[in-house]
Amino acid sequence: MDGFDHILNWKLKVGSHTFPGRDGGTCINEAALVAAGFAYKPIRRIDDMPPCFSRPICRLAMRLNDEAGDEERQRLLPFVTRLACADTEAVERERADYIRSRTRRTISFDEGLEVLASALAIGRKADPLDAADASTRMSVACRRAKPPTSVPEESLSALFTSWVWAK
C-alpha cells in the first residue's frame, strides 16, 4: 500500500457516498471510477459502473468492501486502479465462473483478497496507472466536487416509507 498511501489519505467506506464524503472516502468502486479518470457518481449497484469495468471483479470488490471491517477494507486500496479491466464476454464469464466457484461457501476477507487477485490475472489487465496519476485524478475530482457532505444512513423501512410518501 506504500505507493497508494498518500492519495489524500483516502479511506474506503462501506456503501455508496457523496463525493468527497465528509469522512474522506468512498467505496472501492467509486474510488476506482475516479482513479480511472471518470467523473464521480454514486455506485449503488454494479450496473452503475462504466462498461470498461469488469462486472464480476467489481461485484466481488463491492462484496469485500461492504463485508469487511474498517481496517480490513483499507487493504483493498491497491486494487482501486485495477478494476477498469473489462474483457471479452468469454473472459468475463471465465472470471465470473472462477469467482463463483471460490465464493460458494463463506470465505474470510483474506481468502476474498486472494480470489480478487487471481480473478484480476485472468484476461486483460487494467491499463497501468501509477500512484501519482491516481493522486492527480482524485485531487481534481475533489476540487470539482460539491462541498463535502455524507448521506445519512437510513433504515430500509425508512427508505421505503420515503418512497411511498414521495408518490
Secondary structure as the mmCIF struct_conf table of DSSP 4:
data_model
#
loop_
_struct_conf.conf_type_id
_struct_conf.id
_struct_conf.beg_label_comp_id
_struct_conf.beg_label_asym_id
_struct_conf.beg_label_seq_id
_struct_conf.end_label_comp_id
_struct_conf.end_label_asym_id
_struct_conf.end_label_seq_id
TURN_TY1_P TURN_TY1_P1 ASP A 2 HIS A 6
BEND BEND1 ILE A 7 ILE A 7
TURN_TY1_P TURN_TY1_P2 LEU A 8 ASN A 9
STRN STRN1 LYS A 11 LEU A 12
BEND BEND2 VAL A 14 GLY A 15
BEND BEND3 PHE A 19 PRO A 20
TURN_TY1_P TURN_TY1_P3 ARG A 22 ASP A 23
BEND BEND4 GLY A 24 GLY A 24
STRN STRN2 GLY A 25 THR A 26
HELX_RH_AL_P HELX_RH_AL_P1 ILE A 28 ALA A 35
TURN_TY1_P TURN_TY1_P4 ALA A 36 GLY A 37
HELX_LH_PP_P HELX_LH_PP_P1 PHE A 38 TYR A 40
BEND BEND5 ARG A 44 ARG A 45
HELX_RH_3T_P HELX_RH_3T_P1 ILE A 46 ASP A 48
BEND BEND6 MET A 49 MET A 49
TURN_TY1_P TURN_TY1_P5 PRO A 51 CYS A 52
BEND BEND7 PHE A 53 PHE A 53
HELX_RH_AL_P HELX_RH_AL_P2 ARG A 55 GLU A 67
BEND BEND8 ALA A 68 ALA A 68
HELX_RH_AL_P HELX_RH_AL_P3 ASP A 70 ARG A 73
HELX_RH_3T_P HELX_RH_3T_P2 GLN A 74 ARG A 82
HELX_RH_AL_P HELX_RH_AL_P4 GLU A 89 ARG A 102
BEND BEND9 THR A 103 ARG A 105
HELX_RH_AL_P HELX_RH_AL_P5 PHE A 109 LEU A 120
TURN_TY1_P TURN_TY1_P6 ALA A 121 ALA A 121
BEND BEND10 ILE A 122 GLY A 123
HELX_LH_PP_P HELX_LH_PP_P2 ARG A 124 PRO A 128
HELX_RH_AL_P HELX_RH_AL_P6 ALA A 131 ARG A 144
BEND BEND11 ALA A 145 ALA A 145
HELX_LH_PP_P HELX_LH_PP_P3 LYS A 146 LYS A 146
BEND BEND12 PRO A 147 PRO A 147
HELX_LH_PP_P HELX_LH_PP_P4 PRO A 148 PRO A 148
HELX_LH_PP_P HELX_LH_PP_P5 VAL A 151 GLU A 153
HELX_RH_AL_P HELX_RH_AL_P7 LEU A 156 ALA A 166
#
